[in-house]
Amino acid sequence: MQTLNIEDVIQAHRRLKPYVHRTPILTSSLLNQWLGHDIYFKAECLQKIGAFKIRGATNFIIKRIEAGDKPKRIVANSSGNHAQAVALAASLFDIPATIYTTETVSAVKAAATEYYGAKVLKFPTRLEADAQVMQAKEEIGTVWIPPFNHLDVMAGQATASYEALDELGEVDAVFAPCGGGGLASGTLISTRALSPQACAAACEPIEANDAARSLRSGKIESLSSPPNTIADGVATPAVGDLTFPLLQQLDAFYEVEEQEILYWTQWLQHLLKLHIEPTSAMCMGGVTEWLRTQSGKKKRVLVVLSGGNISESTSRKIWQDDHLRTVPSL
């Protein structure tokens, strides 16, 4: 089976330069003072479409075009950031796109997807949407862009950490959220190449811990029902057969409680003055757990903030209780 390597990431970075933002790296002096370590945040919440997903979708399309195989139509199944990413990426190259999703899709995300030029088809269930996209991709000239389980998508996602590490130099640890594993596995490849001594780590909600269970059992495990987590960006039913072998090479993997996710979402929004998804903030639960096991000199930690698209209902849940009364500490 083919796997991702750093040359794939470097080539993806070259392809993407004209099309995506080189997002900033931010830090909070107050947070660093409280924790006693330096935490750096790669702000993909400031990326086009508000998430890292644009990197993978765009790299996928450009590589096809470079090979002389430009799609006549693109399809994808998603209810969130991947839908918007595919819609915008397809529009950049004047390719019609259709997104297959559920009737419960966020109205804001569906509207954004249509604004970028894609047609949105809604179905009663995710299973029906998935079945329809599998049927559609069989049409001549139509190409399906999977959300994470494709080497070109993974290479594109990896460019976020590649950029950050290229700018920061060596760090002691790198953290990324894990849903299907595209970002986390891509981050592993960038970390091994640019900061080989660093701890490469990923996090997921304990309420959607299919990846953690898969790592413990040694085989891909699926969630038995839709997970009840505020971190909806990583509510994927299972990791992929391409991402899983790379996830198995991570140095650490953390399962984060819902209250911890809410706590860090409030604090990062407050400290960084950014619109940050719970999925992104979740990694701080893993960061603090890792830092508690460390001794010696001050550590430098990179956290990939994967996105900043939050619905009104999610925002109300985030701020339902006041978590800012308790200052972050180890």
N, C-alpha and C positions, 0 to 999 in steps of 0.2 A: 504493500500500500504506500502511495506517495505521501510525503509529509511536508510541512512548511519549513523553509530555511531562511536564513538572514538575507540571502541574495534576492529571494522573492520579495522581502520587505523593502529592500533598497530600491528595487525596480518599481515597486508600487509607490514608494515615496516620490520617485522621479515623475511617474505618470500623474500623480495627484497635485503636484505643486501649483499648476495653473487653475485648479478647480476647487480646492478646499482651503480653509483658513489654517494658517499656522497659529494655533491657539496659544494664549499666554500661559505661563506658569506663575501661579500666585502663591503667596504664603501669608500667614497671620503671625505677626510678632507676639501678639498676646497669647495665642494658642501655643506657640513655641515656648514661650516663657512658662506657661502652666504645665506643659508636658515635659519640659527640659530637653527637647529634641527638635530638630528642624524638619517640618513637614512641608512638602512641596505638592501643589495641586495642579495637574494638567487640566485646564478648564475647557473640556470638550462641550460643556454646556453653552459655550460661546461659539461653537462650530455652526456651520450652515445646517439648517433644520433643527438646530439645538441639540445635536447628539453626534457621537462618533460614527454612527451607522452610515453616514454619507460617504465615508472613506471606502468601506467595503463594496458598496453598490457601484460607486464610480470606478474603482479599480477593475471590477468585474467587467464592466461595459467597455472601458478603454482597451483592455487586453484583448477582448473579442474583436474590436475594431482594428487594432494593430495586426491581428492575425488575418485580416481580410474577411471577417465573418460578422459583419454588423447585423444585429438582430432587426427583423422587420417589426417585431412587437415584443414587449417585455411584460411578464406577469410575475406577481409575487403574492404571498399570503401573509398578512400581518395586520395587527390592530393598533400598531404604535409607530415607533421611530423608524423601523425598517420600511414601512409603507411610505412615509414621507421621503426617506432617503432614495428609494427606488424611483419615486415620482420625480423628484428633482434631478437625479442623475440621468434618467431617461430623457428628460426635457433638454438637458444640456447638449444632447446629441440628436435632437429631433426624432426621437423614437417614441411611438405611442406606447403607453403603459396602462395596465389594468391591475387593480389591487382587489384581492378577494379577502373579505373580512366578515365579521359577525354583525348582527343587528345591534349589539350592545357596544359597538365601537364608540370611543369618545367622539362627540360631535365636533369638538375643536380639532382633533387629529384628523378626522375624516375630511373636514373642510380644508385644512391645510394641504392634505394629500391632493384634493381636487384642485386647489389653487395652483399647485405645482404642475398641473396638467394631466394628472392620471384620472382614469375612470374608476370609480369605487363601486364594487358589487357586494351587497350585504346578504348574508345567509343566517338562518336561525341559530346554527351552531358552528363551532370551529371545525368540527369533523366534516361538515358539509362544505364549508369554504375550502378546506384542504383538498377534499375530493375533487372539487370543481377546478382548482388551479392545476391539479395533476392531469386532469383531462385537457385543459386548455393548452398546457405546455407541449402536447403532442401535435398541435397544429404546425404545419410547415412554416418556418421562419420565426416561430415564437420561442422565446427563451425564458426560462424560469430562473430568477435569482433567489437562491435560498438565503435565509436570514443569517446563518452562521456556518453551516457545514459544507463549505467549499473553500478550496485553497486560495482562490483569488479574493474572496471575501475576507478570509482570515488575514491574508497579507495586507489588505487595505486597512483593516482594523488595527493591525500591529503598528502602523505608522504613527499612531498617536503616542505610544510609549517610545518609539524610535526617535521621534522629534524631541521629546522631553529629555531623554537620556543623552542625546547628542548635545543638547544645550546645557544640561546639569553636570555631565561627567559622571563618574562613579558614585553610586549611592549604596546604602546598606540594605535597603529593602524596597520592593516595588509591589504595590497592591492594585488589583483591578477586580471589579465585580464579575460574577460568573452566572450567566443564564444558560444559553446553549454552548458557551465556551469559546466563541470566536474571538472576543476581546481578550479573555484571560489567556488563551493559548498563544495568541499573537504577541501579547505582552511578555510571555515567557521567552519567546524567541528573541525579541529585542533585548531583553534583560541579559540573557546568556551571552549575547554578542557584545553589548556595550558596557555592561557592568557585571561581569561573570561571577564576582564574589557575593553579589547581592542575593538576599532571600527573595525569591519570586513567589508571591502569594496571591490567593484569590479568596473572595468571600461570597456567600449567598445567604438568604434568609433561612433560618432554621425551619420556617413554615413551608419552604419550597426547596428542601435539601436533597433533591434527586442526585446532584453531582457529588455531594459528600457521601451519600449512601453508595453511589457507584464506585467511588474511590475506595471505600471500605470493603466492598464485596469483590472488586476487581472486574466487574462487568457493568454495562450500562443499565441503570435502573430508571424506571419512569414513575412520575407522580400518578397516583391512582385517581385523583380528582383535582379540579382547579384549586390552586393554593390560595389561602387567605393571608396575603401579605401586602403591606403598603408599598413594597418594592416591586411594582408590577413590571418593571423593565427586565427582571430576571425570573419571571414566573413561567419560564419555558418548561414543558413537560419532561424533556430529557435532553442530555447532551448528544452530540453527534459522533459518528464513528471515526471522523477525522479529528475532531477536537479532543475526544477522550484520551487517546494515547499521549497527547501533549499535557493535558491536565494531570495525568499520572506522574509527570515529571516535575510538577510544582514542589517547592520546598515546604509550603505550608498552605493549609486550607481552613477557613474559619466559617462557622455557622453562627449567624447573628440573630439575636432575639428582636422581636418587633419593637419593644420599648427602646432598645438601644438604637435601632434604625431611626425612630422618631426623634430621639434625643440628639443624634448627630445631624439630622436634617435641619433641625431648628438652629443648632449651634453654627453649622457651616454657612447657612444662609445669613445668619447674624454677623459672623466674623468676616466672611469674604464678600458680603453684600452682593451675592449672586443668587439667581433662581436655580437651585440645585435639586435634582430628583432624589427621592429616598434611596433609589438604587445606587446612586453615586455615593451618598453620605454613608451608606451601610459599611463601606470599607473601613471607616474609622473605628468600628467595633473590633475589626481584626487588627488594625494598627495598634490600638492601645493594648490589646491582649498580647501581641508580639513584643511590644516595648517592655511590658512587665517582666518578660523573661530575659531581657538584655542587661548586661552590666558593662562597666567601663565607660568609654568616651561617648559623647553625644552622637546620636545616630541621625543619618540623613535618609528620609523616607519619601518616596514618590507615590502619590495616589492619583489614579486616573479617574477624574470626575466625568463619567460617561455621558451625562446629559442633563437637560434642564427643562424638559417638557412636563408640566404638571397641570392636571385638570383642576377645575374649581372644587370638585368633590374631594379630590385627594388633598388639595391644599387645606380644606376645612378639617380633614382628619389629622393632618400634620400639626396644626395649631390648636387642636381641641383642648389640649392640656399644656401648661407652661413648664417646659423642661429647662428654661434658661435660669431658673433659680439655683441650679446645681452646676457649679463651675467645673469644666473638664479637668481631670487629674488622673494620675496613675496610682 
